[in-house]
Structure formats: structure tokens, C-alpha cells
Amino acid sequence: MRTAISRSIRATAALAAGLQTALPALAGVLALPFLVLLLPFAPSVTKPVRVLARLECARFALPETAHAEGGGRLRAVRDPATWRALLWLVGHGLGGTFLGLLGLALWPAIVASATMPAYWWLFPPESFTGMFVIIETWPEALTLPLLQAALYAAMVVWLVPLIARGQRRLARSLLGPNETELLARQVERLTETRAEALESHGAELRRIERDLHDGVQAQLVAVSVRLGLAARALSAGPETAAAGLVEDARTGIEDSLGALRGIIRGIYPPILADRGLAGAVRALAGDRRIPVTVRVPDDLPRPPAAIEAAAYFVVAESLTNITKHSTAVNAEVVVEGDGHSLRVTVRDDGQGGADAERGSGLSGIRRRVAALDGTARIDSPVNAGTTIEVLLPCE
């Protein structure tokens, strides 16, 4: 029952918010004949309608359909999006206004009907009519208003949420993009994400090449030089000097192996294969100078390798940013998944103000996630910490 009431309250609030566009749309319905007549000569007359449509799409978090731009005056007449917007104007202006006011009026109507037995007798006999009910006797006063209140309550519980859902469906069907536009947007987004993936892949290859050239290769060259000097020293006789050179060469080989392990971890961390994402994330959190709380369910379905690696690098990069750039005292990593998608949330209580557009590691997180058709949300208000939320599809 409590769930039904809360659902009805949310639906009533949605209808009340809908009146902000329904009442101007009702005024637009009155001017609709003039809009249609002027459309071939002045396409800009539909701009107020498009503004209302944009507000309605924002209210329901719907993608806005694209309108025809340029191409002469007849382009607007031939544009299906324009006529769909005008059709929505009529439906929302008439239906949205009436149904929105009805949804708001039902709540006080319930109170008025339920309390009617307490005050009907104050009016002259045979003259009281309350909320469509004529009351002349006490038996009528004790039954009819309560039945009416129950009817209104049922309408609030069942009809109001239905009306709210109908408003959303009307906006989605008439103001949202059609299948062709959705497909075009998907192709455009895939083109952008694949380009970002290629750019990220190229940057990763250049990093590996740089690490191998400047790090491991230089160390191996130094080892080769030391071994050559050791060989000369051995041929000359003094074993003490040769032993020192051999020890230096052994140290250089260990350094090279450590560098190679670091490069391998940058490609695909072996800990993921050994301990899974949960163990790898806990290992990352344990290496930080600040306490990091890790929340990973025990029954987390194991995602594909590419998704698992992306989630690991998101956590690693986020924690690195916290260590380097944040004044945080605590951090938290939350990993959730249902087999269809994987959600990774990293938050801290630092100074905030992180900006992914300034070329920081956050832009790398976005590129890596976009390459897998995922989404990344970065919320970093100044002096209020930073929250990075990543959603990766697993199918």
C-alpha cells in the first residue's frame, strides 16, 4: 500500500510538472491555425513549439529529434518532425492540461468527500450538493461521500500513474527520434568511439614502445656492457673486480625484469586471471597511502576479459588520480554487476574540481570506456570530492 501511495505521489508530481508545458501548449493550440498558415512563409513561427518540445524532452530525459535546417521554406513543411511536434502540441495542450488538473484535483477531492459527513448538516435541508453527491439524510451522508472518496482514491492509485505514463509515451513517440534517426545517431556514436579506441590503442602502443626503448632496452644494454667488462676482467686475472661487475649485471637484469613486469601489467594484469576483478581491485586499494573501502559482492558474475580489464584500469587510474591530485582522506570503490552490465564507482572526499577536458587521466578513462560502448559520469564539484561512475555492457 505504501508503495502504491508513493507511486501515486510521484505520478501526481509528474503531472504537475507537465502543466508547465501543457498550459503554454494549450495557448499554442488556439494559435495553431495561424501557425499552419504561416509555416510555408515563415518557418521560424514553430520555434516556440520546438522550445516547448525541448523542455518536455528534458523533463523525461528523452533524446530530442532533429529538425530540418536550411533548404528553403518548404523544407520545414516537409519535415516530419515539425508535424509531429504540432501533433504533440494539440495532444499535450488539450489532454495534458485536463488530465494534469484532474490528477491534482483528486487529492483534495478525497479529503472533501471523506469529511463531508461532518459538515453537510450545517447547510439547509434538501439544498446540499457536494462533489456530485446530493445528500438529504444521515444514511446518505454516512455512505455516499465515503464511497465517493474510495472511488477517488482508486483513481489516484490506478489512474494517475497511468496518465503520467501516457504523457511520457506521447512525448517519446512524437518528440523522440524515429528508428532512422536512432540508427544514424548510433552509427555516429560508434564511429566516434571506434576512432577514440584507435587513438587510445595507438597511444598505448607508443607508451609500450617508449617504455621498452627507454627503459628495458637501456637496462639490457647496460647489462651487456657490464658482462663485457666482467669478461675482460676475468681474462686479465683479478677476480674481485669481475665479481663486482657480475653483481652489477645481475642487479641490472632484475631491474629489467621488474620493468618488463610493469609493462605486462599495463597490457593485461596477471592478477586479473589469478584472482579476478574483486581480488585485483582489493590489491589496488591496499597499495594506497589513504584507506580505500572496497565493496564487491561475493556473487558478482565474472565479466568478459575486455570488460574486466577496462574496469581494472578505471579503478587503477582513478585511485592514481586520487593519490596524486586529491587531498582526500578516504576513498571508496564499489563494483556491481548482474551479468548484463558492470558498474564501477570510485569516490573520494578530496578537494574536487577535476576536469576531464584538461587532458588528465579522466579523459583516458572516458576513451577506454567509450571504446567498449560504455558510459562514464564524472561529478567533481569544488571542495566536495570526486565521483567517477562507469557503466560497461557485458553482453
C-alpha positions, 0 to 999 in steps of 0.5 A, a space after each residue: 500500500 505504501 508503495 502504491 501511495 508513493 507511486 501515486 505521489 510521484 505520478 501526481 508530481 509528474 503531472 504537475 510538472 507537465 502543466 508547465 508545458 501543457 498550459 503554454 501548449 494549450 495557448 499554442 493550440 488556439 494559435 495553431 491555425 495561424 501557425 499552419 498558415 504561416 509555416 510555408 512563409 515563415 518557418 521560424 513561427 514553430 520555434 516556440 513549439 520546438 522550445 516547448 518540445 525541448 523542455 518536455 524532452 528534458 523533463 523525461 530525459 528523452 533524446 530530442 529529434 532533429 529538425 530540418 535546417 536550411 533548404 528553403 521554406 518548404 523544407 520545414 513543411 516537409 519535415 516530419 518532425 515539425 508535424 509531429 511536434 504540432 501533433 504533440 502540441 494539440 495532444 499535450 495542450 488539450 489532454 495534458 492540461 485536463 488530465 494534469 488538473 484532474 490528477 491534482 484535483 483528486 487529492 483534495 477531492 478525497 479529503 472533501 468527500 471523506 469529511 463531508 459527513 461532518 459538515 453537510 448538516 450545517 447547510 439547509 435541508 434538501 439544498 446540499 450538493 457536494 462533489 456530485 453527491 446530493 445528500 438529504 439524510 444521515 444514511 446518505 451522508 454516512 455512505 455516499 461521500 465515503 464511497 465517493 472518496 474510495 472511488 477517488 482514491 482508486 483513481 489516484 492509485 490506478 489512474 494517475 500513474 497511468 496518465 503520467 505514463 501516457 504523457 511520457 509515451 506521447 512525448 517519446 513517440 512524437 518528440 523522440 527520434 524515429 528508428 532512422 534517426 536512432 540508427 544514424 545517431 548510433 552509427 555516429 556514436 560508434 564511429 566516434 568511439 571506434 576512432 577514440 579506441 584507435 587513438 587510445 590503442 595507438 597511444 598505448 602502443 607508443 607508451 609500450 614502445 617508449 617504455 621498452 626503448 627507454 627503459 628495458 632496452 637501456 637496462 639490457 644494454 647496460 647489462 651487456 656492457 657490464 658482462 663485457 667488462 666482467 669478461 675482460 676482467 676475468 681474462 686479465 686475472 683479478 677476480 674481485 673486480 669481475 665479481 663486482 661487475 657480475 653483481 652489477 649485471 645481475 642487479 641490472 637484469 632484475 631491474 629489467 625484469 621488474 620493468 618488463 613486469 610493469 609493462 605486462 601489467 599495463 597490457 593485461 594484469 596477471 592478477 586479473 586471471 589469478 584472482 579476478 576483478 574483486 581480488 585485483 581491485 582489493 590489491 589496488 586499494 591496499 597499495 594506497 597511502 589513504 584507506 580505500 573501502 572496497 565493496 564487491 559482492 561475493 556473487 558478482 558474475 565474472 565479466 568478459 576479459 575486455 570488460 574486466 580489464 577496462 574496469 581494472 584500469 578505471 579503478 587503477 587510474 582513478 585511485 592514481 588520480 586520487 593519490 596524486 591530485 586529491 587531498 582526500 582522506 578516504 576513498 571508496 570503490 564499489 563494483 556491481 554487476 548482474 551479468 548484463 552490465 558492470 558498474 564501477 564507482 570510485 569516490 573520494 572526499 578530496 578537494 574536487 574540481 577535476 576536469 576531464 577536458 584538461 587532458 588528465 587521466 579522466 579523459 583516458 578513462 572516458 576513451 577506454 570506456 567509450 571504446 567498449 560502448 560504455 558510459 562514464 559520469 564524472 561529478 567533481 564539484 569544488 571542495 566536495 570530492 570526486 565521483 567517477 561512475 562507469 557503466 560497461 555492457 557485458 553482453 
